[in-house]
Amino acid sequence: MAIFNINSTDYLKIKHKDKLISILKKDRFNEFNPDILGLGKIDVKSTQINSLSVMFDLEGFTSFCKQIDPQLAVPEYLNDFLNWLFEKIRKVSISKSFKDGYKLYSSLPFLSKYLGDGILFLWNTDKMSDTAIRNVVVMMYEVCKEYKSEFLPSISSKITSAPSRLRCGIARGAIYSVGNGNDFVGPCINMSARLQKLNSLTFCFSRRGINPALMGTGYKDTFIIKRVQIRGIGDEELVCLSKYEYNEMDEIERAKFINV
């Protein structure tokens, strides 16, 4: 997101055809260009990174912003939510605590990007083990569950009509740097964005490169693999979803997920 503010000092008063008019200064006018995006030199050769893309979305955030006097509720909600989310990701990442630091189940994401009604996290998987990658998936699953059980009851004592669910989509694959490397594009980012909006699911991850059968005790039986159509990506994508959410679907929605 780029902010391009124009104020009164950026205008000149000139006389034109016997009328006094305001014109925007040329230098300020020309400053409206891709540089304001902060991407650096966009034509620089892109660097490929293998990544795990995690896309969170706040279900009902648009409706939440339409309430009476949203300027009073939205900042408080976002402040509490973002602090809770980052703290929760830190907490679930800890395998063991020591006096001077922590042993982690996996590395922390190298990129965090606020998207208005959600957040994108990217992990660099070039040096991550498959176990660590699966750990991230399990950790994000716990974060989603604890939004409803922990954060929602707490925030509901302060504001009304808070987003009811935190949804999450996860996909593994290659991403490519843009400009100076402060942003990235890639199919796995698109996939994770699609998965977090897949039907009524709150949690879903692509089977590509992530085997739920190899997850630790207590989780390998949590997820089932189904074949499903994903808009704009493919008609027969293999995805993993929780058995509980699948069993809670009605027959019409369940029919969209094909056994493998």
C-alpha positions in Angstrom: 0.0 0.0 0.0 1.3 3.4 -0.9 0.1 6.8 0.5 0.3 9.8 -1.8 -0.8 12.9 0.0 -1.3 16.2 -1.7 -1.7 19.3 0.4 -2.4 23.0 -0.3 1.3 23.9 -0.6 1.5 21.6 -3.6 -0.8 23.9 -5.6 -0.1 27.2 -7.3 -2.5 30.0 -8.0 -2.3 31.3 -11.6 -4.4 33.5 -13.8 -5.9 31.8 -16.8 -8.3 33.5 -19.2 -9.0 36.2 -16.6 -9.7 33.6 -14.0 -7.7 32.6 -10.9 -7.2 28.8 -10.9 -5.3 26.3 -8.8 -2.8 24.0 -10.5 -0.8 21.1 -9.1 3.0 21.7 -9.3 4.7 19.7 -12.0 7.2 18.1 -9.7 4.5 16.8 -7.3 2.4 15.7 -10.3 5.3 13.6 -11.7 6.0 12.1 -8.3 2.9 9.9 -8.8 4.7 7.0 -10.4 5.6 3.4 -9.4 8.4 4.6 -7.1 5.7 5.4 -4.4 5.1 1.6 -4.1 8.6 1.2 -2.5 9.4 -1.8 -4.7 12.7 -0.4 -5.9 13.8 -1.1 -9.4 11.0 -3.3 -10.7 13.0 -4.4 -13.8 15.7 -6.0 -11.6 16.0 -9.8 -12.2 13.8 -11.7 -9.9 15.1 -14.1 -7.3 13.4 -17.4 -6.7 12.8 -18.6 -3.2 11.1 -21.8 -2.1 8.4 -20.8 0.3 5.4 -21.8 2.5 2.6 -19.2 2.0 0.1 -18.8 4.8 -2.9 -16.5 4.2 -5.1 -15.5 7.0 -8.5 -13.8 6.5 -11.0 -12.3 8.9 -14.4 -13.6 8.0 -17.0 -10.8 8.2 -14.5 -8.0 8.4 -16.2 -6.0 5.7 -19.5 -6.2 7.5 -17.7 -5.3 10.8 -16.4 -2.1 9.2 -20.0 -1.1 8.2 -21.3 -0.8 11.8 -22.2 2.5 13.4 -19.1 4.6 14.0 -16.6 2.0 12.8 -13.8 4.5 13.5 -14.2 3.8 17.1 -14.3 0.0 16.9 -12.0 -0.9 14.0 -8.7 0.5 15.4 -9.3 -1.1 18.8 -10.1 -4.5 17.2 -7.1 -4.4 14.8 -4.7 -3.4 17.6 -5.9 -6.3 19.8 -6.1 -8.8 16.9 -2.7 -8.1 15.4 -1.0 -8.2 18.8 -2.8 -11.4 19.7 -1.9 -13.0 16.3 1.8 -12.3 16.4 2.0 -13.3 20.1 0.2 -16.5 19.3 2.5 -17.4 16.4 5.5 -16.7 18.7 4.0 -18.9 21.4 3.1 -21.9 19.3 6.5 -21.8 17.7 8.3 -22.5 21.0 9.5 -26.0 21.5 11.6 -25.3 24.6 12.4 -22.2 26.6 15.9 -21.3 27.9 17.2 -18.3 29.9 18.5 -16.5 26.8 16.1 -17.7 24.1 14.0 -20.4 22.6 14.3 -23.6 20.6 11.6 -23.5 17.9 9.5 -26.0 16.1 10.3 -24.1 12.9 11.7 -20.7 11.9 9.5 -17.6 12.0 8.1 -16.1 8.8 10.5 -13.8 6.9 7.7 -11.7 5.5 4.5 -10.4 7.1 2.1 -8.4 5.0 -1.1 -6.7 6.1 -3.8 -7.0 3.5 -6.7 -5.0 4.9 -8.9 -7.9 6.0 -6.1 -10.4 6.5 -2.4 -11.1 6.6 0.1 -12.9 4.5 3.0 -14.7 6.1 5.8 -16.3 4.0 8.4 -18.8 5.3 11.6 -19.5 3.5 11.7 -23.2 3.1 15.1 -23.5 1.4 16.7 -24.6 4.6 13.7 -26.0 6.4 13.1 -29.7 7.0 9.9 -31.3 5.9 9.2 -31.8 9.6 9.5 -28.1 10.3 7.2 -27.3 7.4 4.6 -29.6 8.7 5.0 -28.0 12.1 4.1 -24.7 10.6 0.9 -26.2 9.2 -0.1 -27.6 12.6 0.8 -24.4 14.4 -1.4 -22.3 12.1 -4.2 -24.8 12.6 -4.0 -24.2 16.3 -4.0 -20.4 15.8 -7.2 -20.7 13.8 -8.9 -22.7 16.5 -7.8 -20.4 19.3 -9.1 -17.3 17.5 -12.6 -18.6 18.2 -12.0 -20.2 21.6 -9.7 -17.5 23.0 -9.6 -14.2 21.1 -13.2 -13.9 20.1 -14.7 -14.1 23.6 -12.2 -11.6 24.8 -12.7 -9.0 22.1 -16.5 -9.4 22.2 -16.5 -7.9 25.7 -15.1 -4.7 24.2 -16.8 -4.4 20.8 -19.8 -5.7 18.9 -20.0 -7.8 15.7 -16.3 -8.8 15.7 -15.3 -11.0 12.7 -16.6 -14.5 13.7 -13.9 -16.7 12.3 -10.2 -16.6 11.3 -9.7 -18.5 8.1 -6.4 -19.8 6.9 -5.1 -21.2 3.6 -1.6 -22.7 3.2 0.4 -23.7 0.1 4.0 -24.6 -0.6 5.9 -23.6 -3.8 8.2 -21.1 -5.4 7.9 -17.4 -5.1 9.7 -14.6 -6.9 11.0 -11.3 -5.6 9.7 -8.0 -7.0 12.1 -5.0 -7.2 14.3 -4.7 -4.1 12.8 -7.9 -2.6 10.3 -6.3 -0.2 7.5 -8.0 -2.0 6.9 -11.4 -3.8 4.6 -13.1 -6.2 4.1 -16.7 -6.9 1.5 -19.5 -7.5 1.6 -20.7 -4.0 0.5 -17.2 -2.7 -2.4 -17.3 -5.1 -3.2 -20.9 -4.0 -3.2 -20.0 -0.3 -5.5 -17.0 -1.0 -8.0 -19.3 -2.7 -7.8 -22.0 0.0 -8.7 -19.6 2.8 -11.9 -18.8 1.0 -12.8 -22.4 0.0 -16.5 -23.0 0.8 -17.2 -22.9 4.5 -13.8 -24.1 5.6 -11.7 -22.2 8.2 -8.5 -24.2 7.5 -7.2 -25.8 4.4 -3.8 -26.6 2.9 -2.6 -27.8 -0.4 -1.4 -31.5 -0.4 1.4 -30.5 -2.8 4.6 -31.0 -0.8 2.9 -31.4 2.5 2.0 -35.0 3.6 -0.5 -35.0 6.6 0.2 -38.7 7.2 3.7 -37.8 8.4 2.5 -35.3 11.0 3.1 -36.0 14.7 0.9 -38.0 17.0 -2.4 -36.2 17.5 -2.4 -34.5 14.1 -1.9 -37.1 11.4 -5.5 -38.3 11.8 -6.9 -34.7 12.0 -6.8 -34.1 8.3 -8.2 -35.8 5.3 -7.3 -35.4 1.6 -9.9 -34.5 -1.0 -10.0 -33.6 -4.6 -11.7 -30.2 -5.3 -12.1 -27.5 -7.9 -10.3 -24.3 -7.1 -11.4 -21.3 -9.1 -8.7 -20.0 -11.4 -6.3 -22.7 -10.5 -7.5 -26.2 -11.3 -10.4 -28.6 -11.4 -8.7 -31.5 -9.5 -6.5 -30.0 -6.8 -5.7 -32.2 -3.9 -6.3 -30.4 -0.6 -6.2 -31.3 3.1 -9.0 -30.2 5.5 -10.0 -31.2 9.0 -12.2 -34.3 9.4 -14.4 -32.3 11.8 -15.2 -29.5 9.4 -15.8 -32.0 6.6 -18.3 -34.0 8.7 -20.0 -30.7 9.7 -20.8 -29.8 6.1 -24.2 -30.4 4.6 -24.5 -32.9 1.8 -24.5 -30.4 -1.0 -21.2 -28.8 0.1 -19.6 -32.2 1.0 -20.3 -33.3 -2.6 -17.8 -30.7 -3.9 -15.0 -32.6 -2.2 -14.2 -35.9 -4.1 -12.6 -38.9 -2.4 -9.1 -39.8 -3.6 
